Amino acid sequence: MVLKKTLQSICLLNVHPNTTTSIVIQVVNDDGALLPCAINAACAALVDAGIPLKHLAVAICCCMAESGHILLDPSKMEEQKVKAFIYLVFPNSIVSVLPQDVKEHGIITSVTHGAMAVDDYFSCLKLGRAAAAEMSDFLRNSIKLKAGNDLSRAVDDYFSCLKLGRAAAAEMSDFLRNSIKLKAGNDLSRAG
């Protein structure tokens, strides 16, 4: 339910009101931080599918060890040994595509397992936000790289179609010209 609510909160649901978007997440291997991994993967899939989003979401897991140290992106074994962990989801940008939806220092989702002090929570929030900013840059660069390749391919396809279209138009012009000459020649011979 957390995954569904998180993804619904970033999607522009009113753009295509009579459609349904289904996201299927298949867990092949759970090596810890499963919910953040699923959110990041689903967000990337939504971008790849061209689903309109308010902003991207970046998810991270922070663990609070018994010693008081904070661990980011723990393994499954590390998750089981800590006193508490928290899943955090941040918008990748403080600016949304919707003017009324500005998220300065915003947080989309926060899920905590175990008990932690309020100060520890805010420490996790601070480190999680910094890690999410790094992940956001990585995600943005990956999307730009993919879009760049797709755009380059689309431009190449466009010019190929344009070239084929010009060749077809030239052939059609020649055919029409010859047909008109032939018809005009037949009309002249009948008149004479």
SULFEN-V222680 format. One record per run of one state. SS is the DSSP state (@ for helix, = for strand, . for the rest). FROM is the first residue (numbers start at 0). TO is the last residue. If there is no record, write none. Layout:
# SULFEN-V222680
ss=SS from=FROM to=TO
ss=SS from=FROM to=TO
This chain:
# SULFEN-V222680
ss=. from=0 to=0
ss=@ from=1 to=9
ss== from=10 to=10
ss=. from=11 to=32
ss=@ from=33 to=48
ss=. from=49 to=51
ss== from=52 to=52
ss=. from=53 to=55
ss== from=56 to=63
ss=. from=64 to=68
ss== from=69 to=71
ss=. from=72 to=74
ss=@ from=75 to=80
ss=. from=81 to=82
ss== from=83 to=90
ss=. from=91 to=97
ss=@ from=98 to=100
ss=. from=101 to=107
ss== from=108 to=113
ss=. from=114 to=116
ss=@ from=117 to=190
ss=. from=191 to=191
